[in-house]
Amino acid sequence: MTSLMRRMLVLIPLMGPMGVMLPGCGGSAGGTIPVGGDTAANAPPGESAGKPVSAEPKQISIDNFKYAPGTLTIPAGTKVTWTNHDDMPHTVTSTGKPKILNSEALDTDDQYSHVFADPGTYIYVCTIHPKMSGQVIVEKR
């Protein structure tokens, strides 16, 4: 019997009690995390108690020379990630100034992310294929 096998035989009986102790480490009884995200539960009354601390990230797909969805409406503070699924490179570049969005050329499966802090409408294009355009509408929380 190799030394590795001997060590495994010693460790396996010790792992049983760990499986019994782990369920008490937190989470719900079913082993899932409650839905609803983080909240500012300890905030002073009337400030932000019960409101989400951060918005759930959103995805925009680049495929077949289109951004999908073409228009995305999100609350301020949301992180948006663009993923290029085309065989051609594309960019995500703001049409206005300052250039809030300004990715490098994204090859297949490359990603670009941006957190939208301020409300407004952000129009963007692919600088390689200017007929491709999309917009992100950011609403006040």
WOZIUR-V973585 format. One record per backbone hydrogen bond with DSSP energy under -0.5 kcal/mol. CO is the residue of the C=O (numbers start at 1). NH is the residue of the N-H. If there is no record, write none. Layout:
((CO/NH) (CO/NH))
This chain:
((2/6) (3/7) (4/8) (5/9) (6/10) (7/11) (8/12) (9/13) (10/14) (11/15) (12/15) (12/16) (13/17) (14/18) (15/19) (16/19) (16/20) (17/21) (18/22) (19/23) (21/24) (22/25) (23/26) (28/31) (32/28) (38/53) (39/41) (40/43) (44/47) (48/40) (48/51) (51/40) (58/81) (60/83) (61/63) (61/68) (62/85) (62/86) (63/66) (66/63) (68/61) (70/135) (72/74) (72/137) (74/139) (75/78) (78/116) (79/58) (80/114) (81/60) (82/112) (83/62) (83/85) (84/109) (90/106) (92/103) (93/125) (98/100) (100/102) (101/94) (105/107) (106/90) (107/110) (110/84) (112/82) (114/80) (114/116) (115/117) (116/77) (116/78) (120/122) (120/138) (121/123) (122/136) (123/95) (124/134) (125/93) (125/127) (129/126) (129/132) (131/133) (132/126) (134/124) (135/72) (136/122) (136/138) (137/74) (137/139) (138/120) (139/76))
